[in-house]
Amino acid sequence: MVPVSAVGARGGSAPPRSNDPRPRLAQTLFGVEFQSPVLLASGTCGYGREYDGLIPLDRIGGLVTKAVSVEPRTGNPPHRIAETPAGMINAIGLHNVGLDRFISEKLPWLRDNLERARVFVNVVGRTVEDYAEVVSRLDVEEGFLGYEINVSCPNVKGGTMFGTDEAALAELVGRLRTCTERPIVVKLTPNVPDIGVFARLCEEEGADGLSAINTFPGMLIDVDRRRPVIGNVSGGVSGPAILPMGVYLTWRASRASSLPIMGIGGIRSARDALQYILAGASLVQVGTALFVDPSSAEAVHEGLEAHLERHAISSLTEMVGALELPAPPPPDAGTSG
Ligand SMILES: Cc1cc2nc3c(=O)[nH]c(=O)nc-3n(C[C@H](O)[C@H](O)[C@H](O)COP(=O)(O)O)c2cc1C
């Protein structure tokens, strides 16, 4: 087990930026400094190397790897992605190289090539012991900061089982807490009646942070063929269409727990990211937008910097959770109609 204090992106602490005062976007979270709040979302940036040369990874906050399971997985039959009116639908099915190859082929590149970008490994399993095995075996390795625990994939059988069952989630988080001292961030599913209950439970069981949110289940139909477009029949909807839900659920999660949150869902611009930050997110992740423009994460970073400068805000932390609500607050901001 490697203590958090000993874990930089390379397994050591990152060097200070050359003659910069503390940049406005820098924050200390999970015991380390994030130079930027913008990360690349799991499943949309491979294992990092795929973006090498495409964007300067070491200028942004970091990335979350594709899900890693104990065994390699081949994923779902095609088509696995399709465009929707405001985003995309995917049913990749957690296709991944498995833990052994992740350790031997993917992690070394992250360890040797990223100085300042923080890396989270997205972890998935079918049982508590599966998750525990991934975390325990990875924990002796260097080259990443912590874990994002995926309990929220709608594209595989049982993929949201842990994320929608309070007792199962409590057992999982509690067990993983015994496997590592590194940061454990639980990626919540939007598909529950009250995300706050799950956010609070993660905190009680010892998690260090939350990611909100994963995709929403959805379906597209090819009317000529009278068949589902996606080979798996249904998939997870992401992109701009889910931004308002992501912002809302981040807000709900932040009111229910004091854990730092990574806000995710439909972020394309600094103004999108700021909505999540005002709602309570300390960090944000950019996913689907990368498929439209791989440089969008960097653009979000630059837009945030420009926003703070324009408004003479010295630190992003001032904006985290700084949403101002109308007074008196509505009795239940969750209802509609
Ligand atoms: C093609 C694709 C693959 C994904 N794979 C994963 C995954 O392996 N693990 C995970 O936790 N989330 C996965 N996600 C969900 C994203 O990380 C993110 O939560 C979601 O897409 C919402 O953000 P966005 O609207 O910016 O894409 C995937 C999303 C897409 C589009």
The ligand as a Gaussian input file, in Angstrom:
#p B3LYP/6-31G(d) Opt

LIG

0 1
 C      -17.794000       6.022000     -24.959000
 C      -17.935000       6.171000     -23.476000
 C      -17.341000       5.246000     -22.618000
 C      -17.456000       5.388000     -21.226000
 N      -16.846000       4.491000     -20.395000
 C      -16.882000       4.674000     -19.038000
 C      -16.191000       3.798000     -18.151000
 O      -15.484000       2.871000     -18.566000
 N      -16.304000       4.016000     -16.811000
 C      -17.050000       5.073000     -16.312000
 O      -17.127000       5.232000     -15.081000
 N      -17.709000       5.925000     -17.132000
 C      -17.640000       5.745000     -18.479000
 N      -18.286000       6.628000     -19.313000
 C      -19.088000       7.750000     -18.726000
 C      -18.283000       9.065000     -18.735000
 O      -17.109000       8.962000     -17.971000
 C      -19.152000      10.231000     -18.216000
 O      -19.548000       9.964000     -16.889000
 C      -20.409000      10.455000     -19.056000
 O      -20.145000      10.249000     -20.427000
 C      -21.002000      11.853000     -18.869000
 O      -20.075000      12.861000     -19.234000
 P      -20.088000      13.579000     -20.701000
 O      -21.488000      14.018000     -20.959000
 O      -19.108000      14.704000     -20.594000
 O      -19.644000      12.519000     -21.667000
 C      -18.186000       6.491000     -20.697000
 C      -18.774000       7.423000     -21.581000
 C      -18.647000       7.287000     -22.942000
 C      -19.295000       8.314000     -23.840000

